[in-house]
Amino acid sequence: MAKEQDPDLYDDDEVTVTLTLDDDSELECRVVCIFPEADPKYIALLPMDGPDAEKGEVYLYKYLVSGSGEPELENITDDEEYERASDAFDEYLDSAEFDELMDPDEGEL
C-alpha cells in the first residue's frame, strides 16, 4: 500500500498498490498521485495490465490513514463527491503539465 506523502512524489518513484476487485481478482496499479480535495484526501491509480490500462483509465478512491498509520482506500459512492474528486484530479494534471512546461531544467519552450 502507498505511504502518504507529497502528491508530486509519484512523478519520479513508481509506487504500486494491489487492489482486490469485487470478483476477488487482484489488479496491480501504479499510484499516480495522492491529492487533497479538503477532507478526505483522494488517490489516483493507473492499472498496469488489462483493458483499462490500455485505455489509460484512472481509478479514484478516498485515501485515509488509520489510527495505526496504515493507508486505507475507500470507494467513492456519492456522485457529487466523485465529481469533486475528478475535478481535483483534472486540476492536478493541468498543474503537472504546466509545471513540466515551465521546468527550468528542461530549457525554453
C-alpha positions as CSV (number, residue, x, y, z in Angstrom):
1,M,0.0,0.0,0.0
2,A,1.2,3.5,-0.7
3,K,2.6,5.7,2.1
4,E,1.0,9.1,2.5
5,Q,3.4,11.7,1.1
6,D,3.6,14.8,-1.1
7,P,1.3,14.4,-4.2
8,D,4.3,15.1,-6.5
9,L,6.3,12.2,-5.1
10,Y,5.0,9.8,-7.6
11,D,6.3,11.7,-10.6
12,D,9.7,10.0,-10.2
13,D,9.1,7.0,-8.0
14,E,6.9,4.1,-9.1
15,V,4.7,3.1,-6.1
16,T,2.2,0.3,-6.7
17,V,-1.0,-0.9,-4.9
18,T,-2.7,-4.2,-5.4
19,L,-6.5,-3.8,-5.5
20,T,-8.8,-6.8,-4.7
21,L,-11.8,-6.4,-7.0
22,D,-15.4,-7.4,-6.4
23,D,-14.8,-10.8,-8.1
24,D,-11.8,-11.4,-5.8
25,S,-9.3,-11.0,-8.6
26,E,-6.3,-8.8,-8.0
27,L,-5.2,-5.8,-10.1
28,E,-1.8,-4.1,-9.8
29,C,-2.0,-0.4,-10.1
30,R,0.6,2.4,-10.2
31,V,0.0,5.3,-7.8
32,V,-0.4,8.4,-10.0
33,C,-0.8,10.8,-7.1
34,I,-2.4,11.5,-3.7
35,F,-4.2,14.8,-3.8
36,P,-6.3,16.8,-1.3
37,E,-9.8,17.9,-2.0
38,A,-10.5,19.1,1.5
39,D,-11.0,16.1,3.7
40,P,-10.6,13.2,2.9
41,K,-7.7,13.0,0.5
42,Y,-8.0,11.1,-2.7
43,I,-5.7,8.8,-4.6
44,A,-5.5,8.2,-8.4
45,L,-4.5,4.7,-9.5
46,L,-3.5,3.6,-13.0
47,P,-3.9,-0.1,-13.8
48,M,-0.8,-1.8,-15.0
49,D,-2.5,-4.5,-17.0
50,G,-5.8,-5.2,-18.7
51,P,-8.2,-3.2,-20.9
52,D,-8.4,-0.2,-18.5
53,A,-4.5,0.0,-18.6
54,E,-4.6,0.1,-22.4
55,K,-7.2,2.9,-22.3
56,G,-5.3,4.9,-19.7
57,E,-8.3,4.6,-17.3
58,V,-7.6,6.0,-13.9
59,Y,-9.3,4.8,-10.7
60,L,-10.1,7.3,-8.0
61,Y,-10.6,6.4,-4.3
62,K,-10.7,8.1,-0.9
63,Y,-7.3,7.9,0.7
64,L,-7.5,7.5,4.5
65,V,-4.9,6.8,7.2
66,S,-6.0,4.5,10.0
67,G,-5.3,5.3,13.7
68,S,-2.3,2.9,13.4
69,G,-0.9,4.9,10.5
70,E,-1.8,2.3,7.8
71,P,-3.1,3.7,4.5
72,E,-6.6,2.7,3.5
73,L,-8.6,3.1,0.3
74,E,-12.4,3.5,0.3
75,N,-14.8,3.6,-2.6
76,I,-16.3,7.0,-3.5
77,T,-20.0,6.2,-3.6
78,D,-21.5,9.7,-3.9
79,D,-21.8,11.1,-7.4
80,E,-21.2,14.6,-6.3
81,E,-18.1,13.7,-4.3
82,Y,-16.8,11.7,-7.2
83,E,-17.2,14.7,-9.4
84,R,-15.3,16.9,-7.0
85,A,-12.5,14.3,-6.8
86,S,-12.4,14.0,-10.6
87,D,-12.2,17.8,-11.0
88,A,-9.4,18.0,-8.4
89,F,-7.5,15.3,-10.3
90,D,-8.0,17.2,-13.6
91,E,-6.6,20.3,-11.9
92,Y,-3.6,18.3,-10.6
93,L,-3.0,17.0,-14.2
94,D,-3.2,20.6,-15.6
95,S,-0.8,21.8,-12.9
96,A,1.6,19.0,-13.6
97,E,1.6,19.7,-17.3
98,F,2.1,23.4,-16.7
99,D,5.0,22.7,-14.2
100,E,6.5,20.4,-16.8
101,L,6.4,23.1,-19.5
102,M,7.9,25.7,-17.1
103,D,10.7,23.4,-15.7
104,P,13.9,25.5,-15.9
105,D,16.0,22.3,-16.2
106,E,14.2,21.4,-19.4
107,G,15.1,24.6,-21.3
108,E,13.0,27.1,-23.1
109,L,9.6,26.4,-24.7
